[in-house]
C-alpha cells in the first residue's frame, strides 16, 4: 500500500530537482552564460511547444509561438529574479504569446490541416488516462473542453506543473485549478468510456 505513495514522492522530488536546475540555468543565463542559455532552452522547449499546441495552436503556428516565447523570455531574463520557478515564468510568457497571437489573427480566417494536427498530437498524447491506447485522439477530446478546463488539465497533467504553479500561470486561485482539472478529468473519462463502448459496434459494422 505504501508503494504508490513512495513512487509519487520520488517523482515529485525528481520534478522539484529538475525545476531547481532549470531555474539555476535561467539565472546563470541572465548573467550572460551562453551554455546556461542553451540548457535552459533545451530543457523547456518541449513543455512550451506542448502547452501552446494544446491551447489551440496548429502545428505550424506552434513552432512560431514556441520560438516567440523563448525570444520574449531571453529578452526579459534581466527581470527574472527566481521568485518562481523558471518553468512557471516561461509558461506565463507562452500564455501571453498565444493570447497575443489569437488577438492578432482574430479578424483573419484560420486555416489548419486537421490531419496534420491530429497526427502531431497523437505522437505526444498522454497515456495516463485509460483508453488512449485504443486510438482515441486526445486532441479531439481536449478540444471539446471549455478553454479554462483544457488549460488547467494541460498544465498539470501533460506539462506536469504543480497546481500552485499552474494557478500562477493561469492567474487564478489554486482551488479553481483543482476544480477545473477534476471536471476536465471527469469529462474525459466519460467521453473515453463512451468511445470504447462504441468502438466494437463500429468495427462490427
N, C-alpha and C positions, 0 to 999 in steps of 0.2 A: 504493500500500500504506500510505502514511502518513496518508491522508485520514481513515479511521475513528478512528485514534488521536488526531489533531488535533481531530476533532469531539468525541470523548469528553472530551478535556482541556478544550475550550471549554465543554462542558455542565457539567462538574464545577466549573469556575471560576465559571460563572453561578450554579450552585446554592449554592456557598460564599458568593458575594456576597449572594444572597437571604437565606441563613441569617444572615449578619452583620447585614443590615439589620433583619431581624425581631428578632434578639436586642437590637439597639440600641433598637428601639421598645419592647421589653419593659422594658428598663432605664429608659427615659425614662418609660414608663407607671408604673413603680414610684415614680418621683419625682413623680407627680401630673400628668403632661402628658396632657390628655384627647384631643388629636389623636393621640398615640402609642398610646393605648388603642385607638382606632378603627382605626388602621393595623395594629396587632398582630392584632386580631380578624379583620379583613378578609383579611389575608394567610394566616391559618391555618384559617379556617372550613372551607374545602373539604377540606383534609387531615384535619381532625378528623372531619368527617362521614363521609368515605370510610372512614377507619380503623374507627370504631365500627360502621359498616354491615357491613363485611366481617368483623368479629369476631362477627357474628351478630345484630346489632340489626335489627329490621324497620324499614321507612321511618318509621313514626310514632315509635317509641321512639328512632330515630337522631337525630331533631331534638331530643328531650328530652335525650338523653345529650350531644349537642353543646353545648347550652345549659348543662347541668350542668357540663361540663368547663370552659367559659370562666368560669362563676361561681366554681368552685373555684380556677381559676388566678388570676383577678383578686383573689380574697380572699387568695391566697398570694403575690402579687407581691413583698410586702415581704421574703420569704425568698429570692427569686430573685437570685442573685449573678452570673449569666452564666458559670459554670464550664463548663456545657454549652450547646449551642445552645438557644434558646427553643423551637424546634420539638420537639426531643427531650424537653425538660422538659414541654411541654404534652401530648405524646402519652403520656408516662408517666402523667399525670393522667387522660387519656382512658381509658387501660387500666384504671386503678383504678375509674373511674366505671362502666365496663362490668362489671367483676367485682362491684362493689357492687350493681349493678342485677340481675345474674344471681342473686346470693345472696338479694336481697330477693324476687325473683319465683320462687325455686326451688320453693316449695310451692304455687304458683298455676298453673293451666293457661295455656299460652302460645298466644295467638291471633294468627295472621298471615295476611294476604292474599297468597297465593303469586303471583298475577298481578301485584299492585302491586309486590311485592318484586323480581320478575324484571324488570319494566319499569323500575324505578328504577335497578337495577344495570346493565342493558344500555345505558342512556344514558351511563354513566360507565365502561364497561369498557375495559380496556387493549387497544390494537391492536398491542402489541409482539410478541405471540406469533402464529404462523401459525394461520389457521383461524377466528379470531373474526369476520371479515367474513362468514363463511358462516352466521352466525346462531346459533352455539353460545353459550349464556349462560355467561359467566364465573362468575356467581354459583353456578350449579349445580355447576360443576367444582370451584370453591374449597370449596364446602360438603362435598364428598366427601373433602377432605384432612383429615388429623389437625389438631387445633387449633393445635399448635405450628408446624407447617409452613405452615398458612394464614396465621398471624400474621406469620411471617418473610417470606413472599412478599409480603403486602400492604404491610408496612412498607418493604421495599426496592424492589419492582418497581412498586407502584402509588402509594404515598405518596412514594417517592423518597429515603428516608433512606440514608445510607452504612451499611455493615454494622456499623461500630463503634457508631454511634448506635442502630441497631436493637437491638444487643446490650444497650445501656444501658436501652432501653425495656423489653425482654423480660427483663432481669435474668439474662442467661446469657452465656457466653463467645462472642466473635465467631466462633470456629471452628464453634460449634454453629449459629449463624445461617446461616453459609455452607453448612453441610451440609443444614440444613432447606430452604433456598432451592433448592439443587441437586436435592434429592429431590422437592420440590414441582414444579419445572420439568419434571423427567423424567416425573412422573405426568401433569401437564397436557398435555404434548406427546403422550404415549401415548394419552391419552383423546381429544385433538383428532384425532389420526390415525385412531383407531377411528371417531369421529363422522363424519369426512369420508369414510371408506370405506363407512359405512352410508348416508349421505345419498342417493346416487344410487339405491340399492335402494329406499329409502322413497319417493323421487319417482316411480320407475317403478311402484310398487305403487299 
